[in-house]
Amino acid sequence: MTPDMLLTFLVLAGAVALFVSEKMPPEVVAMLTLAALLTLRLVSTEEALSGFSSPATVTVAAMFVLSAGLQHSGSLNRLGEAIARIRWGWLLALVMMLLTAAVSAFINNTAAVAVFLPLIIAAAVANNLPPSKFLIPLSYAAQFGGVCTLIGTSTNLLVDSMARQAGHEGFTIFEFSRLGLVFVVAGTLYLMFARRFLLPDLGVPQRADSGHAGRYVVELLVPDRSGAIGKRGAELLPHDIGDVVLLEIIRARSVLPSPRGTDIEAGDRLLVRGSWPDIEAARRKLRLAHDNVATDLEDDVEDGRVYAEAMVAPGSHLVGLSLADVRFAHVYRARVQGLHRHRLSIRQPLDQVPLAVGDVLLLDAPESALDLMRADPGLVVMGEREQTRTSIRRSLLALGILTAVVAVAGAGLMSIVAAAIIGCCMLLLLRVLKPEEAYAAIDWRVVLLLAGVLPLGIALQNSGAAALIADVSIGLVGGLGPVATLAVIYVMTSLLTEIMSNNASAALVVPIAIATAESLGLDSKPFLVAVAFSASTSFATPISYQTNTMVYAAGGYRFRDFVKVGLPLNLIFIVLAIVLIPRHFPFHA
């Protein structure tokens, strides 16, 4: 083993450890990895910066803008409204999955789920159906629809770009389609069965509710005449109140060390956790109050105040910032009454909690403020709502431009990156999007992640580390034939994707897949397809894919629900991939 090989393995091990630990955002880990590769001179400056100029990185950024064109014009809302009119549960689920898969083949998966999510919840509630029977299928359909085209997911583009950088033939825009359609049919049929027998029935929320089934952390103020004054924390909550737990007592902005043994005083803030109706019952009984931050919001009474829920979307500018940091109440003219997070380890004032993807904020807001939040791509307003007015002109232009981009690239008249850039320019020139909307549409976290992990693949190839891993793998399973080796590549990528970013796992495995194909004297395409499909379809955990995280919070699911429903689907796709990939992409060119 050469020194470069050893250093590359050390950088690789550190990157994987940081990706899996989630102590830092994936894009930060990618940039740290890039810095380490430069510092250790494992890649040249040109190679280190090649990720920023990579066709995959530029195309992904452009596709975010093209997706925003459809989203801002209201085209996707119209599709969602059409789905929402269906009254039969089985037909609603079937049409929802097929339409989501079709849309996700050409636009960003997260954007599609963000638009359809509140509409599906509203349709389910309106028809007295549990939303929990629909939201996991919505996420999964976006994923297996995304593998149908080269532009369906950023992972497909990443695999294509890495293959071309290594001197191998890339993929055309529809080269994945025949195999992808088989996955769509198989996934849809399985989910039609799973939604009936495996998905949990978490009930139908009342119309007065926003449709969310989770538990909130809420901060309550103890006013001067509260019945809580003088009581110890352990005996505060009445026995006839349901599922409400006192987490912390906050006094003078400091968390007291022993809340159960502390006497409560006027001016204290109580951090409690439970279902919203039970928390409200306890609040009224003990004469507690919500903190009326931003008192100028009282001027909005003529607009009428409503309770609503908004979820922090993937790529949101709010991620990592607290409510106080962004002055949420003043910017959005809405008060946050509670915070829902599956990992409810919140032990600090709510306005100091760094927000994360999938957090659901319970809001007390004037109706006009909801329009402001719906226009913000960083928030997904949940529950039944008026839809953004659709502009026929903008919708037709956005759809026409996207169709032209796909057609020109599909016919081979222009590269996908060139067609996508021209498409973005046309959206701006024809005023389908404003420049600021285009900038906001790009998820720069994904761009930085791609730019940072691409040089790691280069280092794995240049140092010979990828070839060494491939030789070891071939030594273990190579004697069983190329199909067994393909299975190992697919399963390896799938396991990595369940615990870390799908793009990061693809960037790690692509060099190994290429080196394996070269060592066996086989065409690299079937192995690259295995990496692309495996990294783009991650079902077994709620944290393995951004759309899973979105429906995890919105549907009130438990972690085990994804394992129960997603693991069999992963196994089905593994079998399909092993059987069908060699038929569509032969080992010998």
Beta strands, then each sheet from edge to edge (+ up, - down):
strand 1: 216-221
strand 2: 244-251
strand 3: 254-255
strand 4: 269-274
strand 5: 289-290
strand 6: 305-312
strand 7: 335-340
strand 8: 360-366
strand 9: 379-382
sheet 1: 3+ 2- 4+ 1- 5+
sheet 2: 7+ 8- 6+ 9-
end
